[in-house]
Amino acid sequence: MPTELVKRDTSWLDFNARVLQEAADPRVPLYERIRFLAIYSSNLDEFYRVRVSSLRQFKKLPKTERRQLFDFRPKKELKAIRRIVYQQQQEFGRIFRDEILPQLAEENIHLIHSDEMSDDQREFAAKHFDEKIRSHLTLHWLPNDDVDHGERELPWLEDGQLCLAVCLREKDGIAKEEIALVPVPVEECGRFLVLPSPESDPDGYYVIFLDSVIRANLSRYVERDVDFGYCFKLSRDAELYIDNEFDGDLLRKIEHSLASRDVGLPTRFLYDGDMPNWMRKRLKKVLHLSKYDMIPGARYHNFNDFFTFPQPPDHEHLAYAPMPPLPHPKLETADSLLETIQATDVLLSFPYQKYDYVPDLIREAADHPEVDKIRITLYRVAKQSKVVTNLLYALEKGKEVEAFVEAKARFDEASNLYWGNQMKEAGAYVRYSYPAVKVHTKLLHIRRRSASGEESHYSYIGTGNFNEKTAKLYTDHALLTSRPGIGQDVERVFDLLRGKLILPRCNHLLVAPFNMEEEFLKLIDREIAIAKSGGHAYIFLKMNSLEEETMIRKIREAARAGVEVRMIVRGICRLRPSRRENIQIISIIDRFLEHARIFIFGNNGSEKVYMGSADWMNRNLYRRVEVVTPIYDNLIRLELRRIMDMQWRDNERARLVGTERLNEYRKTLPGEGHFRAQMDTYSYFKRQLEEN
């Protein structure tokens, strides 16, 4: 039986390959395919900024230490990553060049180069350059020891900065092989310019890159002859390296690290493959790059800018049809959210159902005379946060508000710190990160005390963040319950976060890094015992990532014992079963990002269902505070099971994860219908509304 685990970084690249598959899929609307190219590019940028940067740091350790700490060689891993990324970049270029651009042309949408503009378009672009772009340009001469003997300073290039490297000639035409760097001001000017249609094609829709507009007009800006400008982008180390996490004020350290994030070491130099060798070598030298940092690409970079690619009017067919979030049948017409939750457990499913109920619940609690305390964990906070706005309102109404703000939520630290400071100044008790542990759980607790002193607990336990923006893009679930046992457990978790408890000792909740792994292992052992006694044993799991070795070994042990194992894993999956193993794994990539974590155990015919914030990764089980809740309400258990079944039968967007058939689309069998989980789930909730 196979026991080898796939390397984590290789598995993540396999996931990003699935994103690239969506960009290549002709069933996906054209502008959505462009969006998936942007997602792939954005994902890869983060991968280089974080994972590759970590591997580079590992390389600096002495060999003896590296062998003790890791089961891989960082240098070898970096070579493997470079090889895989190169292959994916080739496929990326093929999709864009051979499929996207021709199909745009079929729609009479044209993304043109600077030398393809008509006279009128060239005049329009020149005027736009003078009025909107010129003032944002800066020119940096590249140091050249043969010319300036070290007098020029190396220009600072920020992480992700798109740049043109140009060779400038004197007006006499003499080339001196001098390079100037011109940062492309995307943030100030946008990446694309819509040009007027030429007389020859009045119905055409013409778009040009900002870089091309700059190329076409740069000689007027510098008053020199300009050779073709070659585009490149530098990715830098974005990990927060905090010296000795266990000493001093962690919050101050993070604020300091944020200020210096963009000064990280280079991790990827993505350049136009047509760039002359002499120019590339000069850049490599002055930017202190290694050969492993150098990634050749096409003429244009920063494809994450394609999120904003202009769409002509009356071309709605080029994007997915809208799927507006639906009302919840129990909450939409309720006079009181609190009273509804008091009467019955409620499951919210995003983005299929409206997120408005969450900030509305906080608002109602703020106005309720018997509510005295609101507690919440905030991991990724939206820049415009109605949740936090209503927490501030609760403070105005005299409620006690406690917020645990995770200051180490990568790339969201600044937003989290801003809102944390806002609440603290308004009188909330705000606690920030623990040194060695992230708080990743998604909890809201509302305490209500009647005149007689009787307490009621209203708890929200979710799989996704308190973030109105991502609630429209990620598939997540949230349990709203007033069950006293769960409420008391949630209180214990908050007491733990406040430092009042060392161990939460919960009776219902699974809490990492305390009892979660142990309880999950017991649940699987129970299925193994059922299988060995001849019963029908199964586990049916959904998560973002499967990486932790103890859990993977236990899954394989269960499968060998006869337990049926079915898993839906979106991203990293270090377990890649063979055909001989009693394990089936699929991954679903579609218009929404699958983000929920659901765990179902057969339990000899009386299913146990859990949901929460934790993946089965080392970090989630050992280094983060996570909460997974049991589902006690029979109807909600049934609803989650139906949603999981709809996911499992998907034969349009589900890919297989296995040793022999990695990333193959699941095939539709003869006589079998066509099933697409996200569309089917939306239809399911729509029918629910009609039946109510």
C-alpha positions as CSV (number, residue, x, y, z in Angstrom):
1,M,0.0,0.0,0.0
2,P,1.3,3.5,-0.8
3,T,2.3,5.6,2.1
4,E,4.3,8.4,0.5
5,L,2.8,11.9,0.9
6,V,2.8,14.5,-1.9
7,K,5.0,17.5,-1.0
8,R,2.9,20.4,0.2
9,D,4.1,22.9,-2.4
10,T,3.7,20.5,-5.3
11,S,0.1,19.8,-4.1
12,W,-0.6,23.5,-4.0
13,L,0.7,23.9,-7.5
14,D,-1.6,21.1,-8.5
15,F,-4.5,23.1,-7.1
16,N,-3.5,26.2,-9.1
17,A,-3.4,24.0,-12.2
18,R,-7.1,23.4,-11.5
19,V,-7.7,27.1,-11.5
20,L,-5.9,27.2,-14.9
21,Q,-8.2,24.5,-16.1
22,E,-11.2,26.8,-15.6
23,A,-9.4,29.4,-17.8
24,A,-9.0,26.8,-20.5
25,D,-12.6,25.4,-20.2
26,P,-14.7,26.5,-23.2
27,R,-17.9,25.9,-21.1
28,V,-16.9,28.9,-18.9
29,P,-18.0,32.3,-20.2
30,L,-15.2,34.2,-21.8
31,Y,-14.8,37.0,-19.3
32,E,-14.9,34.5,-16.5
33,R,-12.0,32.6,-18.2
34,I,-10.1,35.9,-18.1
35,R,-11.0,36.2,-14.4
36,F,-9.6,32.7,-13.8
37,L,-6.3,33.7,-15.5
38,A,-6.3,36.7,-13.0
39,I,-6.9,34.3,-10.1
40,Y,-4.2,32.0,-11.2
41,S,-1.8,34.9,-11.5
42,S,-2.8,36.4,-8.1
43,N,-2.4,32.9,-6.4
44,L,1.0,32.4,-7.9
45,D,2.2,35.9,-6.8
46,E,1.2,35.0,-3.2
47,F,2.8,31.6,-3.5
48,Y,6.2,33.2,-4.4
49,R,5.8,36.0,-1.8
50,V,5.2,33.5,1.0
51,R,6.1,29.9,0.3
52,V,9.1,30.4,-2.0
53,S,10.4,33.1,0.3
54,S,10.2,30.6,3.2
55,L,12.2,28.1,1.2
56,R,14.8,30.7,0.5
57,Q,15.1,31.4,4.2
58,F,15.4,27.6,4.9
59,K,18.3,27.5,2.4
60,K,20.3,29.8,4.7
61,L,20.2,27.3,7.6
62,P,23.3,25.1,8.1
63,K,22.8,21.7,6.5
64,T,22.8,19.8,9.8
65,E,19.9,22.0,11.0
66,R,18.0,21.7,7.7
67,R,18.2,17.9,7.9
68,Q,16.9,17.8,11.4
69,L,14.0,20.2,10.7
70,F,12.8,19.2,7.2
71,D,12.2,16.0,5.3
72,F,13.1,17.8,2.0
73,R,16.0,19.7,0.6
74,P,15.0,23.4,0.0
75,K,17.2,23.8,-3.0
76,K,15.8,20.7,-4.7
77,E,12.3,21.9,-3.8
78,L,12.9,25.3,-5.4
79,K,14.1,23.6,-8.6
80,A,11.0,21.4,-8.7
81,I,8.8,24.5,-8.2
82,R,10.5,26.3,-11.0
83,R,10.0,23.4,-13.4
84,I,6.3,23.1,-12.6
85,V,5.7,26.8,-12.7
86,Y,7.5,27.1,-16.1
87,Q,5.2,24.4,-17.5
88,Q,2.1,26.1,-16.1
89,Q,3.2,29.5,-17.5
90,Q,3.6,27.9,-20.9
91,E,0.0,26.7,-20.7
92,F,-1.1,30.1,-19.3
93,G,0.4,31.8,-22.4
94,R,-1.2,29.3,-24.8
95,I,-4.6,29.8,-23.3
96,F,-4.4,33.6,-23.5
97,R,-2.7,33.7,-26.9
98,D,-4.5,30.9,-28.8
99,E,-7.9,30.9,-27.1
100,I,-8.8,34.1,-25.2
101,L,-7.5,36.7,-27.7
102,P,-9.1,35.0,-30.8
103,Q,-12.5,34.6,-28.9
104,L,-12.4,38.3,-27.9
105,A,-11.8,39.1,-31.6
106,E,-14.9,37.0,-32.5
107,E,-16.8,39.3,-30.1
108,N,-15.3,42.3,-31.9
109,I,-13.2,43.1,-28.7
110,H,-9.6,43.8,-29.5
111,L,-6.7,44.1,-27.1
112,I,-4.1,45.8,-29.3
113,H,-0.4,46.7,-29.1
114,S,1.0,50.2,-29.4
115,D,2.0,49.6,-33.1
116,E,-1.5,48.5,-34.0
117,M,-3.3,51.8,-33.2
118,S,-4.9,53.9,-35.9
119,D,-3.9,57.5,-36.3
120,D,-6.9,58.7,-34.3
121,Q,-6.3,56.1,-31.6
122,R,-2.6,57.2,-31.4
123,E,-3.7,60.8,-31.0
124,F,-6.2,59.9,-28.3
125,A,-3.6,57.8,-26.4
126,A,-1.1,60.6,-26.7
127,K,-3.5,63.1,-25.2
128,H,-4.4,60.7,-22.5
129,F,-0.7,60.2,-21.8
130,D,-0.1,63.9,-21.4
131,E,-3.2,64.6,-19.3
132,K,-3.4,61.4,-17.1
133,I,-0.1,59.5,-17.1
134,R,2.9,61.8,-17.6
135,S,2.7,63.3,-14.1
136,H,2.9,59.8,-12.5
137,L,6.0,58.7,-14.4
138,T,9.5,58.5,-13.0
139,L,12.7,57.5,-14.8
140,H,15.4,55.6,-13.0
141,W,18.8,55.0,-14.6
142,L,20.2,51.6,-13.9
143,P,23.6,51.6,-12.3
144,N,26.3,50.7,-14.7
145,D,29.9,50.4,-13.3
146,D,31.3,50.8,-16.8
147,V,29.6,54.2,-17.2
148,D,29.0,55.9,-13.9
149,H,31.5,54.1,-11.6
150,G,28.9,53.5,-8.9
151,E,27.5,57.1,-8.8
152,R,24.0,56.1,-9.5
153,E,21.9,54.5,-6.8
154,L,19.9,51.3,-7.4
155,P,16.2,52.2,-7.8
156,W,13.9,50.6,-5.2
157,L,11.3,48.4,-6.8
158,E,8.4,47.5,-4.6
159,D,6.9,44.1,-4.4
160,G,4.7,43.4,-7.4
161,Q,5.7,46.6,-9.1
162,L,5.3,46.4,-12.9
163,C,8.2,48.0,-14.7
164,L,9.5,48.8,-18.1
165,A,13.2,48.3,-18.8
166,V,14.1,50.5,-21.8
167,C,17.3,51.1,-23.7
168,L,17.6,54.8,-24.4
169,R,19.6,56.3,-27.3
170,E,20.9,59.8,-27.8
171,K,19.2,61.7,-30.6
172,D,22.2,61.1,-32.7
173,G,21.2,57.4,-32.7
174,I,24.2,56.2,-30.9
175,A,23.2,53.4,-28.5
176,K,25.2,53.3,-25.2
177,E,23.4,50.2,-23.9
178,E,22.1,52.3,-21.0
179,I,19.0,51.0,-19.2
180,A,16.3,53.1,-17.6
181,L,13.6,51.7,-15.5
182,V,10.1,53.1,-15.7
183,P,7.6,51.9,-13.1
184,V,4.1,51.5,-14.6
185,P,1.7,53.6,-12.5
186,V,-1.2,51.0,-12.5
187,E,-2.7,52.1,-9.2
188,E,-3.0,55.7,-10.3
189,C,-3.9,55.2,-13.9
190,G,-5.5,51.8,-14.2
191,R,-4.1,49.0,-16.3
192,F,-6.3,49.4,-19.4
193,L,-7.4,52.2,-21.6
194,V,-10.5,51.9,-23.9
195,L,-9.7,53.6,-27.2
196,P,-12.2,55.1,-29.7
197,S,-13.2,52.8,-32.5
198,P,-11.4,53.4,-35.8
199,E,-13.4,54.5,-38.8
200,S,-12.8,51.1,-40.4
201,D,-14.5,49.3,-37.5
202,P,-17.0,51.7,-35.9
203,D,-18.7,48.8,-33.9
204,G,-15.4,47.4,-32.6
205,Y,-14.3,47.7,-28.9
206,Y,-10.6,48.5,-28.6
207,V,-8.6,48.2,-25.5
208,I,-4.9,48.8,-24.9
209,F,-2.5,48.1,-22.0
210,L,-1.3,51.1,-20.0
211,D,2.3,49.8,-20.6
212,S,1.7,50.0,-24.4
213,V,0.5,53.6,-24.1
214,I,3.6,54.5,-22.2
215,R,5.8,52.7,-24.7
216,A,4.2,54.6,-27.6
217,N,4.8,58.0,-25.9
218,L,7.9,57.6,-23.8
219,S,10.3,59.2,-26.3
220,R,8.4,62.5,-25.9
221,Y,8.7,62.2,-22.1
222,V,12.5,61.6,-22.0
223,E,13.4,63.5,-25.2
224,R,15.5,60.6,-26.4
225,D,15.0,57.8,-28.8
226,V,13.6,54.8,-27.0
227,D,14.1,51.2,-28.0
228,F,11.3,48.8,-27.2
229,G,10.5,48.7,-23.5
230,Y,10.6,45.2,-22.0
231,C,8.2,44.6,-19.1
232,F,9.1,42.8,-15.9
233,K,7.8,42.3,-12.4
234,L,9.6,41.6,-9.2
235,S,8.0,39.6,-6.4
236,R,9.5,40.0,-2.9
237,D,9.4,38.1,0.3
238,A,6.1,39.0,2.1
239,E,6.5,36.8,5.1
240,L,6.5,38.6,8.4
241,Y,9.8,37.7,10.0
242,I,9.3,38.7,13.7
243,D,12.4,38.3,15.8
244,N,11.8,36.1,18.8
245,E,8.0,36.0,18.8
246,F,7.8,35.2,22.5
247,D,9.3,38.5,23.8
248,G,7.9,42.0,23.9
249,D,4.7,43.4,22.6
250,L,3.7,41.3,19.5
251,L,1.3,44.0,18.2
252,R,4.1,46.6,18.0
253,K,6.3,44.1,16.3
254,I,3.7,43.3,13.6
255,E,3.1,47.0,13.0
256,H,6.8,47.4,12.6
257,S,7.0,44.4,10.2
258,L,4.2,45.7,8.1
259,A,6.1,48.9,7.5
260,S,9.1,46.8,6.2
261,R,7.2,44.1,4.3
262,D,8.1,45.5,0.9
263,V,11.8,45.4,1.7
264,G,11.8,41.6,1.5
265,L,14.3,39.8,-0.7
266,P,13.4,39.1,-4.3
267,T,11.7,35.7,-4.9
268,R,10.7,35.9,-8.5
269,F,11.8,38.1,-11.5
270,L,9.2,37.6,-14.2
271,Y,10.4,39.1,-17.4
272,D,9.5,39.4,-21.1
273,G,11.1,36.4,-22.8
274,D,12.2,38.6,-25.7
275,M,14.3,40.8,-23.5
276,P,17.9,40.9,-24.8
277,N,20.4,38.8,-23.0
278,W,22.7,41.7,-22.1
279,M,19.8,43.6,-20.6
280,R,18.6,40.6,-18.6
281,K,22.1,39.9,-17.2
282,R,22.5,43.5,-16.2
283,L,19.2,43.5,-14.3
284,K,20.1,40.1,-12.7
285,K,23.3,41.6,-11.4
286,V,22.1,44.9,-10.0
287,L,19.0,43.4,-8.4
288,H,21.0,40.6,-6.8
289,L,18.9,37.8,-8.3
290,S,19.8,34.2,-8.6
291,K,19.2,32.0,-11.6
292,Y,16.3,30.4,-9.7
293,D,14.6,33.8,-9.5
294,M,14.5,34.4,-13.2
295,I,11.2,33.3,-14.8
296,P,10.7,34.1,-18.6
297,G,7.2,35.1,-19.7
298,A,5.3,36.9,-22.4
299,R,5.2,40.6,-23.2
300,Y,2.7,41.5,-20.5
301,H,2.7,40.6,-16.8
302,N,0.5,41.3,-13.7
303,F,-2.4,39.4,-15.1
304,N,-4.2,39.9,-11.7
305,D,-5.0,43.3,-13.3
306,F,-7.4,41.4,-15.6
307,F,-9.9,41.4,-12.8
308,T,-10.6,44.9,-14.2
309,F,-10.5,44.1,-17.9
310,P,-13.1,46.4,-19.5
311,Q,-16.3,44.8,-20.7
312,P,-18.4,46.5,-23.4
313,P,-22.0,47.2,-22.8
314,D,-24.6,44.7,-24.0
315,H,-22.2,41.8,-23.7
316,E,-23.7,40.2,-20.5
317,H,-23.4,36.8,-22.1
318,L,-19.6,37.0,-21.7
319,A,-19.9,36.6,-17.9
320,Y,-21.8,34.4,-15.5
321,A,-25.5,35.3,-15.0
322,P,-26.1,37.0,-11.6
323,M,-26.9,34.8,-8.7
324,P,-28.1,37.3,-6.1
325,P,-28.0,36.0,-2.5
326,L,-31.4,34.6,-1.5
327,P,-33.5,35.4,1.6
328,H,-33.4,32.8,4.4
329,P,-36.9,31.4,4.8
330,K,-36.8,31.6,8.6
331,L,-35.0,34.9,9.1
332,E,-36.3,37.1,6.2
333,T,-39.7,37.8,7.7
334,A,-38.8,37.3,11.4
335,D,-39.8,40.1,13.7
336,S,-36.7,39.3,15.8
337,L,-33.6,37.4,14.9
338,L,-32.8,36.7,18.5
339,E,-36.2,35.2,19.2
340,T,-36.0,33.1,16.0
341,I,-32.7,31.6,17.1
342,Q,-34.1,31.1,20.6
343,A,-36.8,28.9,19.1
344,T,-34.7,26.9,16.6
345,D,-31.2,26.4,15.3
346,V,-30.5,28.2,12.0
347,L,-28.0,27.4,9.3
348,L,-26.8,30.2,7.0
349,S,-25.1,29.2,3.7
350,F,-23.1,31.8,1.8
351,P,-23.1,33.1,-0.9
352,Y,-26.3,31.4,-1.7
353,Q,-28.1,33.2,1.1
354,K,-27.9,36.8,2.3
355,Y,-25.1,37.8,4.7
356,D,-27.1,40.8,6.0
357,Y,-28.5,38.8,8.8
358,V,-25.1,38.7,10.6
359,P,-24.6,42.5,11.0
360,D,-28.3,42.8,11.6
361,L,-28.1,40.3,14.5
362,I,-25.4,42.4,16.1
363,R,-27.5,45.5,15.6
364,E,-30.6,43.9,17.2
365,A,-28.5,42.7,20.1
366,A,-27.2,46.3,20.5
367,D,-30.8,47.6,20.8
368,H,-32.0,44.8,23.0
369,P,-32.3,45.9,26.7
370,E,-31.4,42.5,28.1
371,V,-28.3,42.0,26.1
372,D,-25.3,43.0,28.1
373,K,-22.2,41.5,26.3
374,I,-21.2,40.8,22.7
375,R,-18.0,38.9,21.9
376,I,-16.4,38.2,18.5
377,T,-13.3,36.9,16.8
378,L,-12.1,38.8,13.8
379,Y,-9.7,37.2,11.4
380,R,-10.1,39.0,8.1
381,V,-12.2,42.2,8.3
382,A,-13.6,43.9,5.2
383,K,-12.4,47.4,4.6
384,Q,-16.0,48.6,4.7
385,S,-17.2,46.5,7.6
386,K,-20.9,46.6,8.6
387,V,-20.1,44.0,11.2
388,V,-17.6,46.3,13.0
389,T,-19.8,49.4,12.4
390,N,-22.6,47.6,14.3
391,L,-20.2,46.6,17.1
392,L,-19.3,50.3,17.4
393,Y,-23.0,51.0,17.6
394,A,-23.4,48.4,20.4
395,L,-20.7,50.3,22.3
396,E,-22.7,53.5,21.9
397,K,-25.7,51.7,23.3
398,G,-23.7,50.8,26.4
399,K,-23.1,47.2,25.6
400,E,-19.9,45.5,26.7
401,V,-18.0,44.4,23.6
402,E,-15.0,42.1,23.5
403,A,-13.1,41.5,20.2
404,F,-10.2,39.2,19.6
405,V,-8.5,40.6,16.5
406,E,-6.0,38.4,14.7
407,A,-3.1,40.7,13.8
408,K,-1.2,38.0,11.9
409,A,-3.9,37.3,9.2
410,R,-1.5,37.6,6.2
411,F,-2.2,40.6,3.9
412,D,-5.1,41.7,6.1
413,E,-3.1,42.9,9.1
414,A,-3.4,46.6,8.3
415,S,-7.2,46.4,8.0
416,N,-7.6,44.3,11.1
417,L,-5.4,46.7,13.1
418,Y,-7.3,49.7,11.9
419,W,-10.7,48.3,13.0
420,G,-9.2,47.0,16.3
421,N,-8.0,50.5,17.1
422,Q,-11.4,51.9,16.2
423,M,-13.1,49.6,18.6
424,K,-10.5,50.1,21.3
425,E,-10.9,53.9,21.1
426,A,-14.7,53.4,21.4
427,G,-14.4,51.5,24.6
428,A,-14.3,47.8,23.5
429,Y,-12.0,45.3,25.1
430,V,-9.7,44.4,22.2
431,R,-7.1,41.7,22.4
432,Y,-4.6,41.0,19.6
433,S,-2.6,38.0,18.6
434,Y,-0.9,35.5,20.9
435,P,2.8,35.1,20.1
436,A,2.9,31.5,18.9
437,V,-0.8,30.9,18.0
438,K,-3.1,32.4,15.4
439,V,-6.8,32.7,16.3
440,H,-8.6,31.4,13.1
441,T,-12.0,30.4,14.6
442,K,-15.1,32.3,13.5
443,L,-17.2,33.0,16.7
444,L,-19.8,35.4,17.8
445,H,-21.4,35.2,21.3
446,I,-24.2,37.3,22.6
447,R,-25.2,37.1,26.2
448,R,-28.6,38.1,27.4
449,R,-29.7,38.5,31.1
450,S,-33.3,38.8,32.1
451,A,-34.5,40.8,35.1
452,S,-34.5,37.7,37.2
453,G,-30.8,37.0,36.3
454,E,-31.5,34.1,33.9
455,E,-28.9,33.9,31.1
456,S,-29.4,33.1,27.4
457,H,-26.6,32.4,25.0
458,Y,-26.8,33.2,21.3
459,S,-23.8,31.7,19.4
460,Y,-22.6,32.0,15.8
461,I,-20.0,29.3,14.7
462,G,-18.9,29.7,11.2
463,T,-16.5,28.3,8.5
464,G,-15.8,31.7,7.0
465,N,-14.7,35.1,8.1
466,F,-16.9,38.0,9.3
467,N,-16.3,39.7,6.0
468,E,-19.1,41.0,3.8
469,K,-17.0,41.0,0.6
470,T,-15.8,37.4,0.8
471,A,-19.3,36.2,1.8
472,K,-20.3,37.0,-1.8
473,L,-17.4,34.9,-3.2
474,Y,-16.7,32.0,-0.8
475,T,-19.0,29.1,0.0
476,D,-19.4,29.0,3.7
477,H,-21.8,27.9,6.5
478,A,-22.7,29.4,9.8
479,L,-24.6,27.9,12.7
480,L,-26.8,30.2,14.8
481,T,-27.9,28.5,18.0
482,S,-29.1,29.3,21.5
483,R,-28.3,25.9,22.9
484,P,-27.0,26.5,26.4
485,G,-24.3,23.8,26.3
486,I,-22.8,25.2,23.1
487,G,-23.1,28.8,24.3
488,Q,-21.3,27.9,27.5
489,D,-18.5,26.2,25.5
490,V,-18.2,29.3,23.3
491,E,-17.9,31.4,26.5
492,R,-15.1,29.2,27.6
493,V,-13.3,29.7,24.3
494,F,-13.5,33.5,24.8
495,D,-12.4,33.1,28.4
496,L,-9.4,31.2,27.0
497,L,-8.7,34.0,24.5
498,R,-8.9,36.6,27.3
499,G,-6.4,34.6,29.4
500,K,-8.9,33.6,32.1
501,L,-8.5,29.9,31.3
502,I,-5.6,27.7,30.4
503,L,-7.7,24.9,29.0
504,P,-11.3,25.5,27.7
505,R,-12.5,21.9,28.7
506,C,-15.5,22.1,26.4
507,N,-18.3,19.5,26.5
508,H,-19.5,19.9,23.0
509,L,-17.1,21.9,20.8
510,L,-13.9,20.5,19.3
511,V,-11.2,23.2,20.0
512,A,-7.7,23.2,18.5
513,P,-5.0,23.1,19.7
514,F,-6.6,21.3,22.6
515,N,-9.0,18.4,22.0
516,M,-9.8,18.6,18.2
517,E,-7.3,16.1,16.8
518,E,-7.9,13.7,19.6
519,E,-11.7,13.8,19.1
520,F,-11.4,13.4,15.3
521,L,-9.2,10.4,15.8
522,K,-11.8,8.9,18.1
523,L,-14.5,9.4,15.6
524,I,-12.5,7.6,12.9
525,D,-11.6,4.8,15.3
526,R,-15.3,4.4,15.9
527,E,-15.8,3.9,12.2
528,I,-12.9,1.4,12.1
529,A,-14.5,-0.6,14.9
530,I,-17.9,-0.6,13.1
531,A,-16.2,-1.8,9.9
532,K,-14.4,-4.6,11.7
533,S,-17.7,-5.8,13.2
534,G,-19.2,-6.0,9.8
535,G,-21.2,-2.8,9.8
536,H,-21.4,-0.1,7.1
537,A,-18.7,2.4,8.1
538,Y,-17.9,5.6,6.3
539,I,-16.4,9.1,6.6
540,F,-17.4,11.9,4.3
541,L,-15.2,15.0,4.7
542,K,-14.9,18.4,3.1
543,M,-12.1,20.8,3.7
544,N,-9.8,23.3,2.0
545,S,-6.5,21.4,2.7
546,L,-5.4,18.0,3.9
547,E,-1.8,18.0,5.0
548,E,-1.4,16.7,8.6
549,E,0.4,13.3,8.6
550,T,-1.4,11.8,11.7
551,M,-4.8,12.4,10.2
552,I,-3.7,11.1,6.8
553,R,-2.3,7.9,8.4
554,K,-5.6,7.4,10.3
555,I,-7.6,7.9,7.1
556,R,-5.5,5.2,5.3
557,E,-5.8,2.9,8.3
558,A,-9.6,3.3,8.2
559,A,-9.7,2.6,4.5
560,R,-7.7,-0.6,5.0
561,A,-10.1,-1.7,7.7
562,G,-13.0,-1.3,5.2
563,V,-14.3,2.2,6.1
564,E,-15.6,3.9,3.0
565,V,-13.7,7.2,2.6
566,R,-15.0,10.1,0.5
567,M,-13.4,13.5,0.6
568,I,-13.8,16.9,-1.1
569,V,-10.6,18.8,-0.8
570,R,-10.3,22.1,-2.7
571,G,-6.6,22.9,-2.3
572,I,-3.5,21.2,-0.8
573,C,-4.0,17.4,-0.6
574,R,-0.9,15.5,0.4
575,L,-2.9,12.2,0.3
576,R,-3.1,11.0,-3.3
577,P,-4.8,7.6,-3.2
578,S,-4.2,4.9,-5.7
579,R,-6.9,2.9,-7.4
580,R,-6.3,0.1,-4.9
581,E,-7.1,2.2,-1.9
582,N,-10.7,2.5,-0.6
583,I,-10.4,6.3,-0.7
584,Q,-12.0,8.7,-3.2
585,I,-11.1,12.3,-3.3
586,I,-12.5,15.1,-5.6
587,S,-11.8,18.8,-5.8
588,I,-14.3,21.3,-7.1
589,I,-13.3,24.6,-8.7
590,D,-16.2,26.8,-10.0
591,R,-17.4,30.4,-9.9
592,F,-17.3,30.5,-6.1
593,L,-14.4,29.5,-3.9
594,E,-15.2,26.4,-1.9
595,H,-14.3,27.3,1.6
596,A,-16.5,25.3,4.0
597,R,-15.3,22.5,6.3
598,I,-17.8,19.7,7.0
599,F,-17.2,16.4,8.7
600,I,-19.6,13.5,8.5
601,F,-19.2,10.1,10.3
602,G,-21.5,7.1,9.7
603,N,-21.8,6.2,13.4
604,N,-23.6,2.9,12.7
605,G,-26.5,4.5,10.9
606,S,-26.9,7.5,13.2
607,E,-24.7,10.1,11.4
608,K,-22.6,12.6,13.3
609,V,-22.1,15.9,11.5
610,Y,-19.7,18.6,12.4
611,M,-18.7,21.9,10.8
612,G,-16.2,24.7,11.6
613,S,-13.1,26.6,10.8
614,A,-10.4,24.0,10.8
615,D,-8.7,22.2,7.9
616,W,-6.6,19.1,8.6
617,M,-3.3,20.9,8.5
618,N,-0.5,20.9,11.0
619,R,-1.0,24.6,11.6
620,N,-4.8,24.3,12.1
621,L,-4.6,21.4,14.6
622,Y,-1.5,22.5,16.5
623,R,-0.8,26.2,16.1
624,R,-4.2,27.9,15.7
625,V,-7.3,28.3,17.9
626,E,-10.0,26.6,15.8
627,V,-13.6,25.6,16.7
628,V,-15.7,22.8,15.1
629,T,-19.2,22.3,16.4
630,P,-21.5,19.3,16.3
631,I,-24.8,19.7,14.6
632,Y,-27.6,18.6,16.8
633,D,-30.6,19.8,14.8
634,N,-31.9,17.0,12.6
635,L,-33.1,19.3,9.8
636,I,-29.7,21.1,9.7
637,R,-27.9,17.7,9.7
638,L,-30.1,16.7,6.7
639,E,-29.4,20.0,4.9
640,L,-25.7,19.7,5.2
641,R,-25.8,16.1,4.1
642,R,-27.9,17.1,1.0
643,I,-25.4,19.9,0.2
644,M,-22.5,17.4,0.5
645,D,-24.3,14.9,-1.7
646,M,-24.9,17.5,-4.4
647,Q,-21.1,18.3,-4.2
648,W,-20.2,14.6,-4.5
649,R,-22.4,13.9,-7.6
650,D,-20.9,16.9,-9.4
651,N,-19.7,15.8,-12.9
652,E,-19.1,19.1,-14.5
653,R,-16.6,20.9,-12.2
654,A,-15.3,18.1,-10.0
655,R,-11.8,16.8,-10.6
656,L,-10.3,13.6,-9.4
657,V,-7.4,13.6,-7.0
658,G,-5.4,10.4,-7.2
659,T,-2.1,9.0,-8.3
660,E,-3.3,7.8,-11.7
661,R,-5.9,10.5,-12.6
662,L,-4.8,13.7,-11.0
663,N,-6.9,16.7,-12.0
664,E,-9.0,14.8,-14.5
665,Y,-12.6,16.0,-14.8
666,R,-15.0,13.4,-13.5
667,K,-16.7,11.9,-16.5
668,T,-20.5,11.8,-17.1
669,L,-21.6,8.2,-17.3
670,P,-24.0,7.0,-20.0
671,G,-27.6,7.8,-18.9
672,E,-26.3,10.0,-16.1
673,G,-27.6,13.5,-15.8
674,H,-25.4,16.6,-15.7
675,F,-24.7,17.9,-12.2
676,R,-23.0,21.0,-11.1
677,A,-22.8,21.4,-7.4
678,Q,-22.9,25.2,-7.0
679,M,-25.8,25.7,-9.5
680,D,-27.6,22.8,-7.9
681,T,-27.1,24.2,-4.4
682,Y,-28.5,27.6,-5.4
683,S,-31.5,25.9,-7.0
684,Y,-32.0,23.9,-3.8
685,F,-32.2,27.0,-1.7
686,K,-34.5,28.6,-4.3
687,R,-36.9,25.7,-4.0
688,Q,-36.8,26.0,-0.3
689,L,-38.1,29.6,-0.6
690,E,-40.8,28.6,-3.0
691,E,-42.0,25.8,-0.7
692,N,-42.2,28.2,2.3
